[in-house]
Amino acid sequence: MLSERGHELAFVYEIESHDHTRLVDAEHPRVQLWHVAGQKREDLFAEIAAWDPEIVYMQDFHDLTIARHLIRTYPNAVFSHGFVGTCVSGTKRFAFPQVEMCQRPFGPGCLACYLPRRCGGLNPLTAWKLYQGEKARLELLRECTLLLANSQFIRDEYLKQGFSAERVRIVSPYTTFMHVVNGPVERPPTGKVLFVGRMTELKGAWLLPEALALTAHVLDRPLSLVLVGDGPDREHVLHECDRWKVNVEDHGWQSAVANTNIYQDVDVLAVPSCWPEPYGLVGVEAAHSGVPAVAFRVGGISEWLIPGINGEFAPPDLLMRRPFLLD
């Protein structure tokens, strides 16, 4: 979009992917790419200086040497859509003795909580390295020109760290579903509950088979689970579906067009996240297709889920269950 308006663009990226290489084609003649791997930092900085950017936009930076140079050299805007510099593990929650969202600001006290509250793994050396890394990121973010957050929830995290309100702005996430505004659609119920996303313990798909089995019993009609996505817990979720005798449709990752079609054939989207979602974009995508969502009241989800309008909140006691990884 910026290229079409006459702006010259350049990308510095750390991980090779199709998304980067496809930017250079006949439709994007103004795009310059720099791949970090295998390039001396001084040579990279010299090439960037020769290109002479007016502003630098950054997100998900891992190489602090590069990030520090860019932030200290050029006017910049850094986009944070997670807990960069505000959480040792990046999950902003305790997992033991029960799941509980973490409210504390980032600091040395986080190390005291990390192991006993199961914020992450059980290796104290890893905890120390992660803490030092996030501390360095937080200190670097304090130097940025402008910090962008994808929700009021994430903005508040940085305000708790002492950032000024003027320097932290909200940029609402964009979804390819924005052009689809179907609104509520009257149609016969299908009995299908949809989950879209990575199948990890934090995303909570493992909660759904039992929840659907119990709900189907109360409603006295069958319900089925539609899975779109993949991840390390996929086999466990499928095992739980078999255990609770829940019919499942396993689609794997799908294109945006395919997702649109799937949304037309389900009753509700389940967002059973067991951590404070920074925003929860999938719920907005579902709403644009006329599909309500049911989710826990965690993180930025309450910024788009309005009970009785586009969904409902699930009882919080379900969230308090210990994750299966700790059983």
Secondary structure, 3 states (H helix, E strand, C coil): CCCCCCCCEEEEECCCCHHHHCCCCCCCCCEEEEECCCCCHHHHHHHHHHHCCCCEEEECCCCHHHHHHHHHHCCEEEEECCCCCCCCCCCCEECCCCCEECCCCCCCHHHHHHCCCCCCCCCHHHHHHHHHHHHHHHHHHCCCCEEEECCHHHHHHHHHCCCCHHHEEECCCCCHHHHCCCCCCCCCCCCEEEEECCCCCCCCHHHHHHHHHHHHHHHCCCCEEEEECCCCCHHHHHHHHHHCCCEEEECCCCCHHHHHHHHCCCCEEEECCCCCCCCCHHHHHHHHCCCCEEECCCHHHHHCCCECCCEEECCHHHHCCCCHHHC
